[in-house]
Amino acid sequence: MYGGGNTFEGIKTDSLEQEDPILLAAFEARIARGEKIEPSDWMPALYRKQLIRMIEQHAHSEIIGALPEGTWITRAPGFKRKMALMAKVQDEVGHAQLLYSAAETLGKTREEMIADLISGKSKYSNIFNYPAFTWADACFISWLVDAGAIVNQLANAKGSYGPYCRALERICAEESFHLKYGHHCVIYLAAGTRIQREMFQEAINRWWTPMMHFFGPADKISTHTQVLMKWKVKMSTNDDTRNQFLDMYVPKILELGFIIPDSKLKKNEDTGRWDYTEPDWEEFKRVINGDGPCNHERLEVRRIAEERGRWVREALKQPGTQYIKPLA
Ligand code: FAQ
């Protein structure tokens, strides 16, 4: 169905040594000119491998990301909030569909990606391994996690790989509604009773460190930034994206009268960047490598969903299946 075709067997994917230098130079010139690379175009094996890794992790983050908020659908305060949250969660799963399709153009099948998610081989965003204990936690995700995702995705939508960029454009359009919905939920809590304000303050206290982790390790310890920036897959470094998020959202959080649990957090007027306490990177490593508070539960939910949906997928794959056309 898709153009890419990908077999890494016998191909060295971690270096450019065995790439044809003429093809490589032409590829890099196209990227420098701002052209989009499409699935059937020539690309170095390392570019393909990096894209699969990053898009696949992004897709997994969307379906796993639907889980903490999803648990609040039945408990959302009021019918309108329930409807909006249900639509949002459904959108997140739709984003995963778009992203799995984009990754498939590079030759890895959806079945392989799901298998790697369930076995723990593939990563997904750290932040969804924390529990949403209260409604305010769900509001934090809808407003601030979505905000962080948009900052990242708006930048990367201008990147080099056509199918990923097109998926991101559509995702960002939908995410902007999520952001408005999340902000509205938070303003409601902020303007509410003392208990409602405390609930959101506690959510900030719980989620601030995972939120700082969300943008990835500091640039000086990031493994992939250099190569991804060179080929315009990533359009902003982890520290720059984190900084942009702080620029845009710290004033909004403070304006609502909440406190950010970092006494060092301050905009440095000389550098134009935010100073902050380094979040605990050991905790980050533990969480992304499978040892966070909810990792086991998140993957178990996916595993069961996969098992229960198997008969549907198998039925659809039967060659002789007759579909009934609707008469009206
Ligand atoms: N979580 O060398 P770097 C959303 C891993 S979508 C887990 O800096 P890179 C929507 C990284 O994979 C959220 N792992 O990596 C929503 C690598 O491990 P590996 C997801 C992380 O790729 C909202 C290692 O650390 N967004 O939220 C994380 O250059 C609300 C070294 O790191 C995307 O995926 C992390 N936070 O930069 C849904 C956007 N950070 O593979 C529901 C696309 C790093 O070597 C509700 N991805 N790692 O084993 C990206 O922009 C990049 O991949 C980064 C990481 C910036 C995430």
Residues whose N, C-alpha, C, O or C-beta is under 5 A from the ligand:
A	BS01	FAQ	M54 Q57 H58 S61 E62 G65 A66 E92 K123 Y124 S125 N126 I141 V145 D146 A149 N152 H213 F214 F215 G216 P217 S222 T223 H224 T225 I288
